Amino acid sequence: MMPRAGGMFGGWRGRTFEEAALMLEGGCLCGAARYAVRDKFRYALNCHCGQCRRATGAAFKPFAGIERQ
């Protein structure tokens, strides 16, 4: 799922456009896992190892790291 502003975690209600644009939201296809984080990544990368390719069924697996609150 592509990250997007607004959406399932409250949408625009109570947030300015700039605040909503800084939130990344997503989850798995079945809906069991959801997330919402501020767009302040420490790092972002794509792993191309065989294990990540098998786990995702894709040519790479994206990773991103953020600070815990």
Distance bins in CASP14 RR format, pairs under 12 A and 6 or more apart:
PFRMAT RR
TARGET T0000
AUTHOR 0000-0000-0000
RMODE 2
METHOD distances of the structure
MODEL  1
1 7 0 0 0 0 0 1 0 0 0 0 0
1 8 0 0 0 0 0 1 0 0 0 0 0
1 24 0 0 0 0 0 1 0 0 0 0 0
1 25 0 0 0 0 1 0 0 0 0 0 0
1 26 1 0 1 0 0 0 0 0 0 0 0
1 27 1 0 1 0 0 0 0 0 0 0 0
1 28 1 0 0 1 0 0 0 0 0 0 0
1 29 1 0 0 1 0 0 0 0 0 0 0
1 30 0 0 0 0 0 1 0 0 0 0 0
1 31 0 0 0 0 1 0 0 0 0 0 0
1 33 0 0 0 0 0 1 0 0 0 0 0
1 34 0 0 0 0 1 0 0 0 0 0 0
1 35 0 0 0 0 1 0 0 0 0 0 0
1 62 0 0 0 0 0 1 0 0 0 0 0
2 24 0 0 0 0 1 0 0 0 0 0 0
2 25 0 0 0 0 1 0 0 0 0 0 0
2 26 0 0 0 0 1 0 0 0 0 0 0
2 27 0 0 0 0 0 1 0 0 0 0 0
2 62 0 0 0 0 0 1 0 0 0 0 0
3 9 0 0 0 0 0 1 0 0 0 0 0
3 20 0 0 0 0 0 1 0 0 0 0 0
3 21 0 0 0 0 0 1 0 0 0 0 0
3 22 0 0 0 0 0 1 0 0 0 0 0
3 23 0 0 0 0 1 0 0 0 0 0 0
3 24 1 1 0 0 0 0 0 0 0 0 0
3 25 1 0 0 1 0 0 0 0 0 0 0
3 26 1 0 0 1 0 0 0 0 0 0 0
3 27 0 0 0 0 1 0 0 0 0 0 0
3 35 0 0 0 0 1 0 0 0 0 0 0
3 36 0 0 0 0 1 0 0 0 0 0 0
3 37 0 0 0 0 1 0 0 0 0 0 0
3 38 0 0 0 0 0 1 0 0 0 0 0
3 39 0 0 0 0 1 0 0 0 0 0 0
3 41 0 0 0 0 0 1 0 0 0 0 0
3 44 0 0 0 0 0 1 0 0 0 0 0
3 62 0 0 0 0 0 1 0 0 0 0 0
3 64 0 0 0 0 1 0 0 0 0 0 0
4 11 0 0 0 0 1 0 0 0 0 0 0
4 12 0 0 0 0 0 1 0 0 0 0 0
4 20 0 0 0 0 1 0 0 0 0 0 0
4 21 0 0 0 0 1 0 0 0 0 0 0
4 22 0 0 0 0 0 1 0 0 0 0 0
4 23 0 0 0 0 1 0 0 0 0 0 0
4 24 1 0 0 1 0 0 0 0 0 0 0
4 25 1 0 0 1 0 0 0 0 0 0 0
4 26 1 0 0 1 0 0 0 0 0 0 0
4 27 0 0 0 0 0 1 0 0 0 0 0
4 36 0 0 0 0 0 1 0 0 0 0 0
4 39 0 0 0 0 0 1 0 0 0 0 0
5 11 0 0 0 0 1 0 0 0 0 0 0
5 12 0 0 0 0 1 0 0 0 0 0 0
5 15 0 0 0 0 1 0 0 0 0 0 0
5 16 0 0 0 0 0 1 0 0 0 0 0
5 17 0 0 0 0 1 0 0 0 0 0 0
5 18 0 0 0 0 1 0 0 0 0 0 0
5 19 0 0 0 0 1 0 0 0 0 0 0
5 20 1 0 1 0 0 0 0 0 0 0 0
5 21 1 0 1 0 0 0 0 0 0 0 0
5 22 1 0 0 1 0 0 0 0 0 0 0
5 23 1 0 1 0 0 0 0 0 0 0 0
5 24 0 0 0 0 1 0 0 0 0 0 0
5 25 1 0 0 1 0 0 0 0 0 0 0
5 26 0 0 0 0 0 1 0 0 0 0 0
5 36 0 0 0 0 0 1 0 0 0 0 0
5 38 0 0 0 0 0 1 0 0 0 0 0
5 39 0 0 0 0 1 0 0 0 0 0 0
6 12 1 0 0 1 0 0 0 0 0 0 0
6 13 0 0 0 0 1 0 0 0 0 0 0
6 14 0 0 0 0 0 1 0 0 0 0 0
6 15 1 0 0 1 0 0 0 0 0 0 0
6 16 0 0 0 0 0 1 0 0 0 0 0
6 17 0 0 0 0 0 1 0 0 0 0 0
6 19 0 0 0 0 1 0 0 0 0 0 0
6 20 1 0 1 0 0 0 0 0 0 0 0
6 21 0 0 0 0 1 0 0 0 0 0 0
6 22 0 0 0 0 0 1 0 0 0 0 0
6 23 1 0 0 1 0 0 0 0 0 0 0
6 24 0 0 0 0 1 0 0 0 0 0 0
6 25 1 0 0 1 0 0 0 0 0 0 0
6 26 0 0 0 0 0 1 0 0 0 0 0
6 36 0 0 0 0 1 0 0 0 0 0 0
7 13 0 0 0 0 0 1 0 0 0 0 0
7 15 0 0 0 0 0 1 0 0 0 0 0
7 20 0 0 0 0 1 0 0 0 0 0 0
7 23 0 0 0 0 1 0 0 0 0 0 0
7 24 0 0 0 0 0 1 0 0 0 0 0
7 25 1 0 0 1 0 0 0 0 0 0 0
7 26 0 0 0 0 1 0 0 0 0 0 0
7 27 0 0 0 0 0 1 0 0 0 0 0
7 34 0 0 0 0 0 1 0 0 0 0 0
7 36 0 0 0 0 1 0 0 0 0 0 0
8 23 0 0 0 0 0 1 0 0 0 0 0
8 25 1 0 0 1 0 0 0 0 0 0 0
8 26 1 0 0 1 0 0 0 0 0 0 0
8 27 0 0 0 0 1 0 0 0 0 0 0
8 31 0 0 0 0 1 0 0 0 0 0 0
8 34 1 0 0 1 0 0 0 0 0 0 0
8 35 0 0 0 0 0 1 0 0 0 0 0
8 36 0 0 0 0 1 0 0 0 0 0 0
9 15 0 0 0 0 0 1 0 0 0 0 0
9 20 0 0 0 0 1 0 0 0 0 0 0
9 23 1 0 0 1 0 0 0 0 0 0 0
9 24 0 0 0 0 0 1 0 0 0 0 0
9 25 1 0 1 0 0 0 0 0 0 0 0
9 26 0 0 0 0 1 0 0 0 0 0 0
9 27 0 0 0 0 0 1 0 0 0 0 0
9 34 1 0 0 1 0 0 0 0 0 0 0
9 35 0 0 0 0 1 0 0 0 0 0 0
9 36 1 0 1 0 0 0 0 0 0 0 0
9 37 0 0 0 0 0 1 0 0 0 0 0
9 38 0 0 0 0 0 1 0 0 0 0 0
10 19 0 0 0 0 0 1 0 0 0 0 0
10 20 0 0 0 0 1 0 0 0 0 0 0
10 23 0 0 0 0 1 0 0 0 0 0 0
10 25 0 0 0 0 1 0 0 0 0 0 0
10 34 0 0 0 0 0 1 0 0 0 0 0
10 36 0 0 0 0 1 0 0 0 0 0 0
11 17 0 0 0 0 0 1 0 0 0 0 0
11 19 0 0 0 0 0 1 0 0 0 0 0
11 20 1 0 0 1 0 0 0 0 0 0 0
11 21 0 0 0 0 0 1 0 0 0 0 0
11 23 0 0 0 0 1 0 0 0 0 0 0
11 25 0 0 0 0 1 0 0 0 0 0 0
11 36 0 0 0 0 0 1 0 0 0 0 0
12 18 0 0 0 0 0 1 0 0 0 0 0
12 19 0 0 0 0 1 0 0 0 0 0 0
12 20 1 0 1 0 0 0 0 0 0 0 0
12 21 0 0 0 0 0 1 0 0 0 0 0
12 23 0 0 0 0 0 1 0 0 0 0 0
13 19 0 0 0 0 0 1 0 0 0 0 0
13 20 0 0 0 0 1 0 0 0 0 0 0
14 20 0 0 0 0 1 0 0 0 0 0 0
15 21 0 0 0 0 1 0 0 0 0 0 0
15 22 0 0 0 0 1 0 0 0 0 0 0
15 23 1 0 0 1 0 0 0 0 0 0 0
15 36 0 0 0 0 0 1 0 0 0 0 0
15 38 0 0 0 0 0 1 0 0 0 0 0
16 22 0 0 0 0 1 0 0 0 0 0 0
16 23 0 0 0 0 0 1 0 0 0 0 0
17 23 0 0 0 0 0 1 0 0 0 0 0
18 38 0 0 0 0 0 1 0 0 0 0 0
18 39 0 0 0 0 0 1 0 0 0 0 0
19 38 0 0 0 0 1 0 0 0 0 0 0
19 39 0 0 0 0 0 1 0 0 0 0 0
20 36 0 0 0 0 0 1 0 0 0 0 0
20 38 0 0 0 0 0 1 0 0 0 0 0
20 39 0 0 0 0 0 1 0 0 0 0 0
21 38 0 0 0 0 0 1 0 0 0 0 0
21 39 1 0 0 1 0 0 0 0 0 0 0
22 36 0 0 0 0 0 1 0 0 0 0 0
22 37 0 0 0 0 1 0 0 0 0 0 0
22 38 1 0 1 0 0 0 0 0 0 0 0
22 39 1 0 1 0 0 0 0 0 0 0 0
22 40 1 0 0 1 0 0 0 0 0 0 0
22 41 0 0 0 0 0 1 0 0 0 0 0
22 66 0 0 0 0 0 1 0 0 0 0 0
23 35 0 0 0 0 0 1 0 0 0 0 0
23 36 1 0 1 0 0 0 0 0 0 0 0
23 37 1 0 0 1 0 0 0 0 0 0 0
23 38 1 0 0 1 0 0 0 0 0 0 0
23 39 1 0 0 1 0 0 0 0 0 0 0
23 40 0 0 0 0 0 1 0 0 0 0 0
23 66 0 0 0 0 0 1 0 0 0 0 0
24 34 0 0 0 0 0 1 0 0 0 0 0
24 35 1 0 0 1 0 0 0 0 0 0 0
24 36 1 0 0 1 0 0 0 0 0 0 0
24 37 1 0 1 0 0 0 0 0 0 0 0
24 38 1 0 0 1 0 0 0 0 0 0 0
24 39 1 0 1 0 0 0 0 0 0 0 0
24 40 0 0 0 0 1 0 0 0 0 0 0
24 41 0 0 0 0 1 0 0 0 0 0 0
24 44 0 0 0 0 0 1 0 0 0 0 0
24 62 0 0 0 0 0 1 0 0 0 0 0
24 64 0 0 0 0 1 0 0 0 0 0 0
24 65 0 0 0 0 0 1 0 0 0 0 0
24 66 0 0 0 0 1 0 0 0 0 0 0
25 33 0 0 0 0 0 1 0 0 0 0 0
25 34 1 0 0 1 0 0 0 0 0 0 0
25 35 1 0 0 1 0 0 0 0 0 0 0
25 36 1 0 1 0 0 0 0 0 0 0 0
25 37 0 0 0 0 1 0 0 0 0 0 0
25 38 0 0 0 0 0 1 0 0 0 0 0
25 39 0 0 0 0 0 1 0 0 0 0 0
26 33 0 0 0 0 1 0 0 0 0 0 0
26 34 1 0 0 1 0 0 0 0 0 0 0
26 35 1 0 1 0 0 0 0 0 0 0 0
26 36 1 0 0 1 0 0 0 0 0 0 0
26 37 0 0 0 0 1 0 0 0 0 0 0
27 33 1 0 1 0 0 0 0 0 0 0 0
27 34 1 0 1 0 0 0 0 0 0 0 0
27 35 1 0 1 0 0 0 0 0 0 0 0
27 36 0 0 0 0 1 0 0 0 0 0 0
27 37 0 0 0 0 0 1 0 0 0 0 0
28 34 0 0 0 0 1 0 0 0 0 0 0
28 35 0 0 0 0 1 0 0 0 0 0 0
28 56 0 0 0 0 0 1 0 0 0 0 0
35 64 0 0 0 0 0 1 0 0 0 0 0
35 66 0 0 0 0 0 1 0 0 0 0 0
36 66 0 0 0 0 0 1 0 0 0 0 0
37 64 0 0 0 0 1 0 0 0 0 0 0
37 65 0 0 0 0 1 0 0 0 0 0 0
37 66 1 0 1 0 0 0 0 0 0 0 0
37 67 0 0 0 0 1 0 0 0 0 0 0
37 68 0 0 0 0 0 1 0 0 0 0 0
37 69 0 0 0 0 1 0 0 0 0 0 0
38 64 0 0 0 0 0 1 0 0 0 0 0
38 65 0 0 0 0 0 1 0 0 0 0 0
38 66 1 0 0 1 0 0 0 0 0 0 0
38 67 0 0 0 0 1 0 0 0 0 0 0
38 68 0 0 0 0 0 1 0 0 0 0 0
38 69 0 0 0 0 1 0 0 0 0 0 0
39 64 0 0 0 0 1 0 0 0 0 0 0
39 65 0 0 0 0 0 1 0 0 0 0 0
39 66 0 0 0 0 1 0 0 0 0 0 0
40 64 0 0 0 0 0 1 0 0 0 0 0
40 65 0 0 0 0 1 0 0 0 0 0 0
40 66 1 0 0 1 0 0 0 0 0 0 0
40 67 1 0 0 1 0 0 0 0 0 0 0
40 68 0 0 0 0 0 1 0 0 0 0 0
40 69 0 0 0 0 0 1 0 0 0 0 0
41 62 0 0 0 0 0 1 0 0 0 0 0
41 63 0 0 0 0 1 0 0 0 0 0 0
41 64 1 0 1 0 0 0 0 0 0 0 0
41 65 1 0 1 0 0 0 0 0 0 0 0
41 66 1 0 1 0 0 0 0 0 0 0 0
41 67 0 0 0 0 1 0 0 0 0 0 0
42 63 0 0 0 0 0 1 0 0 0 0 0
42 64 0 0 0 0 1 0 0 0 0 0 0
42 65 1 0 1 0 0 0 0 0 0 0 0
42 66 1 0 0 1 0 0 0 0 0 0 0
42 67 1 0 0 1 0 0 0 0 0 0 0
42 68 0 0 0 0 0 1 0 0 0 0 0
43 62 0 0 0 0 0 1 0 0 0 0 0
43 63 1 0 0 1 0 0 0 0 0 0 0
43 64 1 0 0 1 0 0 0 0 0 0 0
43 65 1 0 1 0 0 0 0 0 0 0 0
43 66 0 0 0 0 1 0 0 0 0 0 0
43 67 0 0 0 0 0 1 0 0 0 0 0
44 61 0 0 0 0 0 1 0 0 0 0 0
44 62 1 0 0 1 0 0 0 0 0 0 0
44 63 1 0 0 1 0 0 0 0 0 0 0
44 64 1 0 1 0 0 0 0 0 0 0 0
44 65 1 0 0 1 0 0 0 0 0 0 0
44 66 0 0 0 0 1 0 0 0 0 0 0
45 52 0 0 0 0 0 1 0 0 0 0 0
45 60 0 0 0 0 1 0 0 0 0 0 0
45 61 0 0 0 0 1 0 0 0 0 0 0
45 62 1 0 0 1 0 0 0 0 0 0 0
45 63 1 0 1 0 0 0 0 0 0 0 0
45 64 1 0 0 1 0 0 0 0 0 0 0
45 65 0 0 0 0 1 0 0 0 0 0 0
46 52 0 0 0 0 1 0 0 0 0 0 0
46 53 0 0 0 0 0 1 0 0 0 0 0
46 56 0 0 0 0 0 1 0 0 0 0 0
46 58 0 0 0 0 1 0 0 0 0 0 0
46 59 0 0 0 0 1 0 0 0 0 0 0
46 60 1 0 1 0 0 0 0 0 0 0 0
46 61 1 0 0 1 0 0 0 0 0 0 0
46 62 1 0 1 0 0 0 0 0 0 0 0
46 63 1 0 0 1 0 0 0 0 0 0 0
46 64 0 0 0 0 0 1 0 0 0 0 0
47 53 0 0 0 0 1 0 0 0 0 0 0
47 54 0 0 0 0 0 1 0 0 0 0 0
47 55 0 0 0 0 1 0 0 0 0 0 0
47 56 0 0 0 0 1 0 0 0 0 0 0
47 58 0 0 0 0 0 1 0 0 0 0 0
47 59 0 0 0 0 0 1 0 0 0 0 0
47 60 1 0 0 1 0 0 0 0 0 0 0
47 61 1 0 1 0 0 0 0 0 0 0 0
47 62 0 0 0 0 1 0 0 0 0 0 0
47 63 1 0 0 1 0 0 0 0 0 0 0
47 64 0 0 0 0 0 1 0 0 0 0 0
48 54 0 0 0 0 0 1 0 0 0 0 0
48 56 0 0 0 0 0 1 0 0 0 0 0
48 58 0 0 0 0 1 0 0 0 0 0 0
48 59 1 0 0 1 0 0 0 0 0 0 0
48 60 1 0 1 0 0 0 0 0 0 0 0
48 61 0 0 0 0 1 0 0 0 0 0 0
48 62 0 0 0 0 0 1 0 0 0 0 0
48 63 0 0 0 0 0 1 0 0 0 0 0
49 55 0 0 0 0 1 0 0 0 0 0 0
49 56 0 0 0 0 0 1 0 0 0 0 0
49 59 0 0 0 0 0 1 0 0 0 0 0
49 60 0 0 0 0 1 0 0 0 0 0 0
49 61 0 0 0 0 1 0 0 0 0 0 0
49 63 0 0 0 0 0 1 0 0 0 0 0
50 56 0 0 0 0 0 1 0 0 0 0 0
50 57 0 0 0 0 0 1 0 0 0 0 0
50 58 0 0 0 0 0 1 0 0 0 0 0
50 59 0 0 0 0 0 1 0 0 0 0 0
50 60 0 0 0 0 1 0 0 0 0 0 0
50 61 0 0 0 0 1 0 0 0 0 0 0
51 57 0 0 0 0 0 1 0 0 0 0 0
51 60 0 0 0 0 0 1 0 0 0 0 0
51 61 0 0 0 0 1 0 0 0 0 0 0
52 58 0 0 0 0 1 0 0 0 0 0 0
52 59 0 0 0 0 1 0 0 0 0 0 0
52 60 1 0 0 1 0 0 0 0 0 0 0
52 61 1 1 0 0 0 0 0 0 0 0 0
52 62 0 0 0 0 1 0 0 0 0 0 0
52 63 0 0 0 0 1 0 0 0 0 0 0
53 59 1 0 0 1 0 0 0 0 0 0 0
53 60 1 0 0 1 0 0 0 0 0 0 0
53 61 1 0 0 1 0 0 0 0 0 0 0
54 60 0 0 0 0 0 1 0 0 0 0 0
54 61 0 0 0 0 1 0 0 0 0 0 0
55 61 1 0 0 1 0 0 0 0 0 0 0
56 62 0 0 0 0 1 0 0 0 0 0 0
56 63 0 0 0 0 0 1 0 0 0 0 0
END
